[in-house]
């Protein structure tokens, strides 16, 4: 609680109390009330009790501890790419991806003084990256903060008219700030993809088109990735995302984060995964879930 700026603490305390009374209805999110994750939660789970958590790991821990039924976590943005640390946190979490949600992002500049006097803008590094051209054109220095709405609460607590926040427009009303500029992202398509994390998958597979998320490590041999990917091509399984990342600092073991269309139990997917396992050191499925948006 003490990690949040003072203007956010009463809202956070009230949400935590409500969620504690009915954890089966609680959904954890990272950030202060009014953050984009909170907005996505309300859209995806309109009857849920929001449980604010200061960091991504805190939101995951809340689900593992039974304080929330699930968590909704941003994983990638159309302008700024992957959300930092998520690719490491997901495989280690022990949780299962059970859904996805796409949120159009509309950043607003908010503060206490006129926009002409703003010299710094605080926000999550993703939000700053999504508005970097707008800020640069006005000579406003970006200042990183753990989350968007938390930055708005911090600006309200600081009382400095030269410091503003980038946050969803509704955060201005929550923390008593003036809305100085709206919809300032560098591109209209600015959208964040969220995934829903739970302790276990639903007993029945989702109806309709599905996505499956997995991570794997290829063998350290020539053309290992080419061979591992061959099964998806020959079986007609569409791969919509493939990202590499290093773990352990050796620069020798490359792991891959992957999204495919379909789910285990479908013969083409089963055959593709069998071939992937043959050419990989290990493969770990993170979850199969209903597709929220058609790819391509």
C-alpha positions, 0 to 999 in steps of 0.5 A, spaced: 500 500 500 505 504 501 508 504 494 502 508 491 502 515 491 498 518 497 492 520 492 491 513 490 491 509 497 484 510 499 482 507 492 486 502 493 484 500 500 477 500 498 478 495 492 483 491 496 477 490 502 472 489 497 476 483 493 478 480 500 470 479 501 469 475 495 476 473 492 472 468 487 470 475 484 476 478 484 481 480 478 488 482 479 491 488 475 498 491 475 497 499 477 493 504 480 486 505 479 484 508 473 490 505 469 489 501 462 490 495 465 484 497 470 480 499 464 481 493 460 479 489 466 472 493 466 471 491 459 473 484 460 470 482 466 464 488 468 462 484 474 468 483 477 472 486 483 478 489 481 484 488 485 490 493 484 497 490 485 503 495 484 507 490 480 506 484 475 509 479 479 504 482 485 498 480 480 501 473 479 502 472 486 495 474 488 492 469 483 497 464 486 495 465 493 487 465 492 486 472 493 484 473 486 480 468 481 485 471 475 489 476 473 489 480 466 496 482 464 498 486 458 503 482 454 504 487 447 503 493 444 502 495 437 506 501 437 512 499 442 512 491 442 513 486 448 511 489 455 518 488 459 519 482 463 512 478 461 516 473 457 520 471 463 514 472 468 509 468 464 513 461 464 515 461 471 508 463 474 505 456 474 499 460 471 495 458 465 493 463 460 485 462 459 483 468 455 485 475 451 483 482 450 485 487 446 484 494 448 485 501 444 489 505 448 488 513 448 493 517 452 492 523 455 496 529 458 494 531 465 497 535 470 496 541 475 498 547 470 497 549 463 500 545 458 505 550 455 508 550 462 509 542 462 517 540 462 516 533 464 511 527 463 511 521 468 508 515 465 509 507 464 515 506 459 510 503 454 506 509 454 512 514 454 514 510 448 507 510 445 507 518 445 515 519 444 514 523 438 508 528 441 513 529 447 519 530 443 516 535 439 513 539 445 520 539 448 517 535 454 522 530 458 519 523 459 520 520 466 519 513 467 514 511 472 511 504 474 504 505 471 500 510 468 495 512 473 500 511 478 504 517 475 497 521 475 497 520 483 504 522 483 503 528 479 497 530 484 501 529 490 507 533 488 503 539 486 508 541 481 505 545 475 511 543 471 510 536 471 504 532 468 502 525 467 500 520 461 494 516 463 487 514 461 483 520 461 479 518 466 485 518 471 484 525 471 478 525 475 480 520 480 486 524 482 484 531 481 488 533 475 486 538 469 486 534 462 491 538 458 491 534 451 487 528 449 489 522 444 496 523 443 499 517 441 503 517 435 499 512 431 491 511 431 492 503 431 495 504 438 492 497 441 495 493 447 493 485 448 492 483 454 492 475 457 488 472 462 492 468 467 488 463 472 491 457 476 487 452 472 484 451 465 477 451 464 474 444 464 471 444 457 475 447 451 473 454 449 468 454 443 470 457 437 477 459 434 482 458 439 489 461 440 495 457 444 501 460 447 507 456 448 515 457 450 520 452 447 528 452 447 531 449 440 537 444 440 544 448 439 545 445 432 545 448 425 538 450 422 535 448 429 529 453 429 528 452 421 527 444 423 522 446 429 518 450 425 517 445 419 511 442 422 507 448 423 508 449 415 507 442 413 500 441 417 498 448 415 498 451 422 498 459 422 503 462 427 502 469 429 507 470 433 515 468 434 519 472 439 526 470 441 529 472 448 536 470 452 536 467 459 541 466 464 546 470 460 550 465 456 548 467 449 548 460 448 540 458 449 535 461 445 528 461 448 522 462 444 515 465 445 510 463 440 502 464 439 499 459 434 492 458 431 488 452 434 489 448 440 492 441 442 486 436 440 486 438 433 490 433 429 494 439 425 496 442 431 498 435 435 502 433 429 506 440 429 507 440 436 510 433 436 515 435 431 517 441 435 518 437 441 523 432 436 527 438 434 527 442 441 530 441 448 523 442 451 516 445 450 512 448 455 504 450 453 502 456 457 495 455 455 489 455 450 484 460 449 478 463 445 481 468 440 479 475 441 481 478 434 482 474 428 489 475 426 491 477 419 
